[in-house]
Amino acid sequence: MENNKLIYTVIKTAVENGIRYIEDNPKRGVRNLLDLGEFFSSGNFQKDFFKLSHEILSNENSFYYNIIDSLVKETSHKKLTVFGINIGYNSFTYGTRTIRENEKKLGYNIPWAIVFNFENDDHIELTEEELLKIINAGKKVGIYSYFILLKKNMPLKALSNILLENDDCAFTLFVEPDALNYEVIEKLSLHSNLCIFVSINYDKKNKTTAEKFNILKKHRCLCGLSYSYDDKNADYILSGKSAKTMMSLKTSFAMYIKKRSCSIKTAQEIRNFINSLRIKDSYPVFMMDLYGDLERINEIISAKSCFLGINNRGQISISDSLNETSLNIRNKSLNEILASTMPKAKYT
């Protein structure tokens, strides 16, 4: 543990210096940070990521340089440093190593992230104490990334306490624009281990989204836009129209989120489409598919896909279809749930 803290401190200092260097020389600064990440990387996932990044950024005209330059200019450097290290080192390096050690010891796979899906109800039954207990148990087995999907409900006090208590974790929050006001944004902006995505709608003008997103950027928050899809609006993504909407709102990050009603075929088409856009470097927006990328990373870390979602009542989902099982986190510990639901760990 002490060695891990020392490595964290070394990386933090290097990243802070690297971000300052990017301001003066974006291309050289980015390549220096990639070299740093590659030096500390371990395992196939990290090495493949840095190899692909070097290949993409070998193109001097890559849009990714523009994305990174905008991020450094518009976002708090402290937020970039803390969130970046929490997900890049604590989750993908130290956390991955801890996950694999526990998988071998315990005999079952462990997801690299937990999804708190609270978007289908205005009331969250899980208490702050229960949420803290879940996250503490998650960190013990190597889980340092948490995704929180909200509707319009914003349990601000509980959320702030959770962020403060777990400053070594990376939290990603998805909210509708109506859940945000100036006071809420001001309080959320105090946390450096948080990335916030505001939802857009394909059949509206998104004026409110633009207003709230701009307030987040004025507070120098790490933020992006999200778009939920199913079979009905998939063409909006596949035609490239959604990417143009994201560009018009001047975001660096776009997250696509599959709805429960989406067919497997459509979900796969969109995942392939988004992955091809990332590699082709087609738009000056970094695009992600929440459930598709969760699955992709889980398969690399654990050799087999594993998913864990928790709804507002504590019910457990073990696939991105989000169909709840009879298990409830309020009745069983996280380890008991993982033991009874996750695939058996297999290592060659």
C-alpha positions in Angstrom: 0.0 0.0 0.0 2.8 2.4 0.9 4.5 1.7 -2.4 1.3 2.4 -4.2 1.0 5.8 -2.5 4.5 6.7 -3.5 3.8 5.7 -7.2 0.6 7.8 -7.1 2.6 10.8 -5.8 5.2 10.4 -8.5 2.6 10.1 -11.3 0.6 13.1 -9.9 3.7 15.3 -10.1 4.6 14.1 -13.6 1.0 14.6 -14.8 0.7 18.1 -13.4 4.0 19.0 -15.1 2.8 17.3 -18.3 -0.5 19.3 -18.4 1.4 22.6 -18.0 3.7 21.5 -20.8 0.7 20.8 -23.1 -0.4 24.4 -22.8 2.9 25.6 -24.4 3.4 22.7 -26.8 0.3 20.5 -27.1 1.6 17.8 -29.5 4.9 17.3 -27.7 3.2 17.5 -24.3 0.7 14.8 -25.2 3.3 12.5 -26.5 5.3 12.9 -23.3 2.2 12.0 -21.2 1.7 8.9 -23.3 5.3 7.9 -22.8 4.8 8.4 -19.0 1.6 6.3 -19.1 3.3 3.5 -21.0 6.1 3.4 -18.5 3.7 2.8 -15.6 1.4 0.5 -17.6 1.1 -3.2 -16.9 -1.0 -5.8 -18.6 -2.4 -6.1 -22.1 -5.2 -3.6 -21.6 -2.9 -0.6 -20.8 -0.2 -1.6 -23.3 -2.8 -2.0 -26.1 -4.3 1.4 -25.2 -1.0 3.2 -25.3 0.0 1.5 -28.6 -3.2 2.5 -30.3 -2.9 6.1 -28.9 0.6 6.4 -30.3 -0.6 5.2 -33.7 -3.5 7.6 -33.8 -1.4 10.6 -32.6 1.3 9.8 -35.1 -0.9 11.8 -37.5 0.1 15.4 -36.8 -3.4 16.6 -38.0 -5.3 14.3 -35.6 -8.5 15.8 -34.2 -7.4 14.3 -30.8 -4.8 17.1 -30.4 -7.6 19.6 -30.7 -9.7 17.7 -28.1 -6.8 17.6 -25.7 -5.9 21.2 -26.3 -9.5 22.3 -25.5 -9.6 20.1 -22.4 -6.4 21.6 -21.0 -7.6 25.2 -21.7 -11.2 24.8 -20.5 -10.9 22.4 -17.6 -9.4 22.7 -14.1 -6.0 21.2 -14.2 -6.6 19.7 -10.8 -9.7 18.0 -12.0 -7.9 16.6 -15.1 -5.1 15.4 -12.9 -7.2 13.8 -10.1 -9.8 12.2 -12.3 -7.2 11.1 -14.9 -5.0 9.4 -12.3 -8.0 7.8 -10.4 -9.2 6.1 -13.6 -5.9 5.7 -15.4 -3.8 4.4 -12.4 -6.1 3.6 -9.5 -8.7 1.8 -11.7 -6.8 0.6 -14.7 -3.4 -0.2 -13.2 -3.5 -0.7 -9.4 -7.2 -1.7 -9.4 -6.8 -4.1 -12.3 -3.9 -5.8 -10.5 -6.0 -6.1 -7.3 -9.0 -7.4 -9.3 -6.9 -10.2 -10.9 -5.3 -11.1 -7.6 -8.8 -11.4 -6.0 -10.2 -13.3 -8.9 -7.5 -15.9 -8.6 -8.0 -16.1 -4.8 -11.8 -16.0 -4.7 -12.5 -18.0 -7.9 -14.9 -15.6 -9.6 -14.7 -12.6 -12.0 -14.9 -9.1 -10.7 -16.2 -6.1 -12.8 -13.8 -3.1 -13.1 -16.8 -0.7 -12.5 -20.2 -0.6 -10.8 -23.2 1.1 -12.5 -25.7 2.8 -10.1 -28.7 3.0 -12.4 -31.1 5.4 -10.6 -32.6 7.0 -13.8 -36.0 5.2 -13.7 -37.3 6.5 -10.4 -37.4 9.9 -8.7 -36.7 8.5 -5.3 -33.5 6.6 -4.3 -34.1 4.2 -1.5 -30.5 3.4 -0.9 -29.1 5.5 1.9 -25.8 7.3 1.9 -24.4 4.8 4.4 -25.4 1.9 2.2 -23.8 3.5 -0.9 -20.6 4.1 1.1 -20.6 0.5 2.2 -20.9 -0.7 -1.4 -18.0 1.5 -2.6 -15.8 0.5 0.3 -16.4 -3.1 -0.4 -15.7 -2.5 -4.1 -12.4 -0.9 -3.4 -11.3 -3.8 -1.3 -11.6 -6.1 -4.4 -10.1 -3.5 -6.8 -13.1 -1.5 -8.1 -12.3 2.2 -8.3 -14.7 3.4 -11.1 -18.4 4.1 -10.5 -21.0 5.3 -12.9 -24.2 7.0 -11.6 -27.2 7.5 -13.8 -29.8 9.9 -12.4 -33.2 11.1 -13.7 -34.1 14.5 -12.4 -33.4 13.6 -8.8 -30.2 15.0 -7.3 -29.3 13.7 -3.8 -26.6 16.5 -3.7 -25.6 16.2 0.0 -25.2 12.4 -0.1 -23.4 12.6 -3.5 -21.0 15.2 -2.2 -20.2 13.1 0.9 -19.6 10.0 -1.2 -17.2 11.9 -3.4 -15.3 13.4 -0.5 -15.1 10.0 1.3 -13.7 8.3 -1.9 -11.3 10.8 -3.3 -9.2 7.9 -4.8 -12.1 6.8 -7.0 -13.3 8.1 -10.4 -17.1 8.9 -10.5 -19.0 9.6 -13.7 -22.4 11.2 -13.3 -25.1 11.2 -16.0 -27.9 13.8 -15.5 -30.8 15.5 -17.3 -30.3 19.2 -17.7 -33.3 19.9 -15.5 -31.4 18.3 -12.5 -28.8 21.0 -12.7 -29.0 24.6 -11.6 -26.3 27.1 -10.7 -26.1 26.1 -7.0 -25.9 22.4 -7.8 -23.2 23.0 -10.4 -21.2 25.2 -8.0 -21.2 22.5 -5.4 -20.4 19.7 -7.8 -17.5 21.8 -9.2 -15.7 21.5 -5.8 -15.0 17.8 -6.5 -12.0 16.8 -8.7 -12.9 13.1 -8.9 -16.0 13.7 -10.9 -16.9 13.8 -14.6 -20.4 15.0 -15.5 -22.4 14.2 -18.6 -25.6 16.1 -19.5 -28.1 14.4 -21.7 -29.3 15.7 -25.1 -32.4 14.8 -27.0 -32.5 14.0 -30.7 -35.9 15.6 -31.4 -35.4 18.8 -29.4 -33.3 21.9 -29.8 -31.3 21.2 -26.6 -31.3 24.8 -25.5 -31.5 23.9 -21.8 -28.7 21.3 -22.2 -26.5 23.9 -23.9 -27.1 26.4 -21.1 -26.3 24.0 -18.3 -23.3 22.5 -20.2 -21.9 26.0 -20.6 -22.3 26.7 -16.9 -20.4 23.5 -16.2 -17.6 24.7 -18.5 -17.5 28.1 -16.8 -16.9 26.3 -13.6 -14.0 24.4 -15.4 -15.7 21.1 -14.7 -14.7 17.9 -16.5 -17.8 17.3 -18.5 -19.4 16.0 -21.7 -22.8 15.2 -23.3 -24.7 11.9 -23.3 -27.3 10.5 -25.7 -29.6 7.5 -25.0 -30.5 5.3 -27.9 -32.7 2.4 -29.0 -34.0 1.1 -32.3 -36.2 4.2 -32.8 -33.5 6.8 -32.9 -30.5 4.7 -33.9 -30.4 6.2 -37.4 -29.7 9.6 -35.8 -26.4 8.1 -34.6 -25.5 5.9 -37.6 -26.1 8.8 -40.0 -23.6 11.0 -38.2 -26.2 13.6 -37.1 -25.7 13.1 -33.4 -22.0 13.7 -33.8 -22.7 17.0 -35.6 -25.1 17.9 -32.7 -22.3 17.2 -30.2 -19.8 19.3 -32.2 -22.3 22.2 -32.4 -22.5 22.2 -28.6 -18.7 22.2 -28.4 -18.1 19.2 -26.2 -14.9 17.1 -26.1 -16.6 14.0 -24.9 -19.8 12.2 -26.1 -21.2 9.2 -24.2 -23.9 7.0 -25.9 -26.1 4.9 -23.6 -28.2 2.0 -24.7 -31.8 2.0 -23.4 -33.5 -1.2 -22.1 -35.7 -1.3 -25.1 -32.8 -1.4 -27.6 -32.3 -4.6 -29.5 -29.0 -6.6 -29.4 -28.5 -6.1 -33.1 -28.9 -2.3 -33.0 -26.7 -2.0 -29.9 -23.9 -3.9 -31.7 -24.2 -1.8 -34.8 -23.9 1.4 -32.8 -20.9 0.0 -30.8 -19.1 -0.9 -34.0 -19.9 2.4 -35.5 -18.6 4.4 -32.5 -15.5 2.3 -32.3 -14.8 2.9 -36.0 -15.2 6.6 -35.6 -12.6 6.6 -32.7 -10.1 4.8 -34.8 -10.8 6.8 -38.0 -10.5 10.1 -36.1 -13.5 11.4 -38.0 -14.9 14.0 -35.6 -13.2 16.4 -33.1 -15.2 14.7 -30.3 -14.1 11.6 -28.3 -17.0 9.2 -28.5 -17.8 6.3 -26.1 -20.6 3.7 -25.7 -21.2 3.2 -22.0 -22.2 -0.4 -21.9 -20.2 -1.4 -24.9 -17.0 0.0 -23.5 -17.7 -1.5 -20.1 -18.0 -4.9 -21.7 -14.9 -4.4 -23.8 -12.7 -3.4 -20.8 -14.2 -6.2 -18.6 -13.3 -8.8 -21.2 -9.7 -7.5 -21.3 -9.2 -7.4 -17.6 -11.1 -10.5 -16.5 -10.9 -12.5 -19.8 -14.7 -12.7 -19.7 -17.4 -10.1 -19.6 -18.9 -9.4 -16.3 -21.4 -6.6 -15.4 -22.8 -5.3 -12.1 -25.6 -2.8 -11.9 -27.6 -1.6 -8.9 -30.9 0.2 -9.1 -32.4 2.8 -6.7 -33.9 0.0 -4.5 -30.7 -2.0 -4.3 -31.7 -4.7 -6.8 -28.9 -6.3 -8.8 -28.5 -6.5 -12.6 -25.8 -8.7 -14.1 -26.1 -7.7 -17.7 -26.5 -4.4 -19.6 -30.1 -5.3 -20.4 -30.6 -4.0 -16.8 -33.1 -6.8 -16.0 -33.1 -7.1 -12.2 -32.4 -10.4 -10.4 -33.9 -11.4 -7.1 -30.7 -10.4 -5.4 -30.6 -7.1 -3.4 -27.4 -5.4 -2.1 -29.3 -4.5 1.1 -29.7 -8.1 2.0 -26.3 -9.5 0.9 -22.8 -8.2 0.8 -21.0 -7.2 -2.4 -18.7 -10.3 -2.1 -21.7 -12.6 -1.7 -23.4 -11.1 -4.7 -20.3 -11.4 -6.9 -19.7 -15.0 -5.7 -23.2 -16.0 -6.8 -23.5 -14.1 -10.1 -20.2 -13.6 -11.7 -18.5 -16.1 -14.2 -15.9 -18.3 -12.7 -12.4 -16.9 -13.1 -10.3 -18.8 -15.7 -6.6 -18.1 -16.2 -4.2 -19.9 -18.5 
